Amino acid sequence: MMFAFKKDRVRLGNKQVEVPKLTRARLKKLTDHIGTIGEYLVKLFLTPENERAVFIVAAADVAIDEIYELTSLLSDLPLEYLDEHASIAECTEFL
């Protein structure tokens, strides 16, 4: 029989960080912060097809910023530290 082990800690840059329990309070902080993602999806669908490539590149940049900001918010690590030391893969694994 195989067991699924929950990963309690991940590496963000040089630090081992505990993956926090997603409590109601943290979920509220998270949902308050990610309102811009929905706005970008609406704008993407309203953008003329011949202009979508430029919009997608700009939206990807914003999405990467959101990943780092959410990681900072939930990990309690400063955004500046994550910008300098944590990879996008580490941040997405944490989330």
C-alpha positions as a Markdown table, in Angstrom:
| # | Residue | x | y | z |
|---|---|---|---|---|
| 1 | Met | 0.0 | 0.0 | 0.0 |
| 2 | Met | 1.3 | 3.5 | -0.9 |
| 3 | Phe | 1.1 | 6.4 | 1.5 |
| 4 | Ala | 0.9 | 10.0 | 0.4 |
| 5 | Phe | 3.1 | 12.1 | 2.7 |
| 6 | Lys | 2.3 | 15.7 | 3.2 |
| 7 | Lys | 5.2 | 18.0 | 2.6 |
| 8 | Asp | 5.4 | 20.3 | 5.6 |
| 9 | Arg | 8.4 | 22.3 | 4.6 |
| 10 | Val | 9.8 | 23.7 | 1.4 |
| 11 | Arg | 12.9 | 25.6 | 0.5 |
| 12 | Leu | 12.6 | 29.2 | -0.5 |
| 13 | Gly | 16.0 | 30.5 | -1.4 |
| 14 | Asn | 18.3 | 29.5 | 1.5 |
| 15 | Lys | 15.5 | 29.1 | 4.0 |
| 16 | Gln | 13.4 | 26.1 | 4.9 |
| 17 | Val | 9.8 | 27.4 | 5.3 |
| 18 | Glu | 6.9 | 25.6 | 6.9 |
| 19 | Val | 3.9 | 25.4 | 4.6 |
| 20 | Pro | 1.2 | 26.9 | 6.7 |
| 21 | Lys | -2.3 | 25.5 | 7.2 |
| 22 | Leu | -4.8 | 27.4 | 5.0 |
| 23 | Thr | -7.0 | 28.8 | 7.7 |
| 24 | Arg | -10.0 | 31.0 | 7.0 |
| 25 | Ala | -7.9 | 34.1 | 8.0 |
| 26 | Arg | -5.1 | 33.2 | 5.5 |
| 27 | Leu | -7.7 | 32.4 | 2.8 |
| 28 | Lys | -9.2 | 35.8 | 3.2 |
| 29 | Lys | -5.8 | 37.5 | 2.9 |
| 30 | Leu | -5.2 | 35.4 | -0.2 |
| 31 | Thr | -8.5 | 36.2 | -1.9 |
| 32 | Asp | -8.2 | 39.9 | -1.0 |
| 33 | His | -4.9 | 39.9 | -2.8 |
| 34 | Ile | -5.6 | 38.0 | -6.0 |
| 35 | Gly | -8.4 | 40.1 | -7.3 |
| 36 | Thr | -6.3 | 41.3 | -10.2 |
| 37 | Ile | -6.1 | 37.9 | -11.8 |
| 38 | Gly | -9.8 | 37.8 | -12.7 |
| 39 | Glu | -9.5 | 41.3 | -14.2 |
| 40 | Tyr | -6.7 | 40.2 | -16.5 |
| 41 | Leu | -8.7 | 37.2 | -17.7 |
| 42 | Val | -11.6 | 39.5 | -18.6 |
| 43 | Lys | -9.3 | 41.9 | -20.4 |
| 44 | Leu | -7.7 | 39.0 | -22.3 |
| 45 | Phe | -11.0 | 37.9 | -23.7 |
| 46 | Leu | -11.9 | 41.5 | -24.6 |
| 47 | Thr | -8.6 | 42.2 | -26.3 |
| 48 | Pro | -8.7 | 41.9 | -30.1 |
| 49 | Glu | -7.0 | 38.7 | -31.3 |
| 50 | Asn | -4.2 | 40.4 | -33.2 |
| 51 | Glu | -3.2 | 42.2 | -30.0 |
| 52 | Arg | -3.4 | 39.2 | -27.6 |
| 53 | Ala | 0.3 | 38.2 | -27.8 |
| 54 | Val | 1.5 | 41.5 | -26.4 |
| 55 | Phe | -1.2 | 41.3 | -23.7 |
| 56 | Ile | -0.3 | 37.7 | -22.7 |
| 57 | Val | 3.4 | 38.7 | -22.3 |
| 58 | Ala | 2.4 | 41.6 | -20.0 |
| 59 | Ala | -0.1 | 39.4 | -18.1 |
| 60 | Ala | 2.6 | 36.7 | -17.6 |
| 61 | Asp | 4.8 | 39.3 | -16.0 |
| 62 | Val | 2.0 | 40.3 | -13.6 |
| 63 | Ala | 1.2 | 36.7 | -12.8 |
| 64 | Ile | 4.9 | 36.1 | -11.8 |
| 65 | Asp | 4.7 | 39.2 | -9.6 |
| 66 | Glu | 1.5 | 37.8 | -8.0 |
| 67 | Ile | 3.2 | 34.4 | -7.3 |
| 68 | Tyr | 6.0 | 36.1 | -5.5 |
| 69 | Glu | 3.7 | 38.4 | -3.6 |
| 70 | Leu | 1.4 | 35.5 | -2.5 |
| 71 | Thr | 4.4 | 33.5 | -1.4 |
| 72 | Ser | 5.6 | 36.4 | 0.6 |
| 73 | Leu | 2.2 | 37.0 | 2.1 |
| 74 | Leu | 1.8 | 33.3 | 3.2 |
| 75 | Ser | 5.4 | 32.6 | 4.1 |
| 76 | Asp | 6.0 | 35.8 | 6.1 |
| 77 | Leu | 9.3 | 36.2 | 4.2 |
| 78 | Pro | 10.0 | 39.7 | 2.7 |
| 79 | Leu | 9.3 | 40.1 | -1.0 |
| 80 | Glu | 12.8 | 41.5 | -1.5 |
| 81 | Tyr | 14.3 | 38.3 | -0.1 |
| 82 | Leu | 12.2 | 36.1 | -2.4 |
| 83 | Asp | 13.0 | 38.3 | -5.4 |
| 84 | Glu | 16.7 | 37.8 | -4.8 |
| 85 | His | 16.9 | 34.2 | -3.5 |
| 86 | Ala | 13.8 | 32.1 | -4.4 |
| 87 | Ser | 13.1 | 30.7 | -7.9 |
| 88 | Ile | 9.7 | 30.7 | -9.5 |
| 89 | Ala | 9.7 | 26.9 | -9.1 |
| 90 | Glu | 10.3 | 27.2 | -5.4 |
| 91 | Cys | 7.5 | 29.7 | -5.0 |
| 92 | Thr | 5.0 | 27.7 | -7.0 |
| 93 | Glu | 5.9 | 24.6 | -5.1 |
| 94 | Phe | 5.2 | 26.5 | -1.8 |
| 95 | Leu | 1.8 | 27.7 | -3.1 |
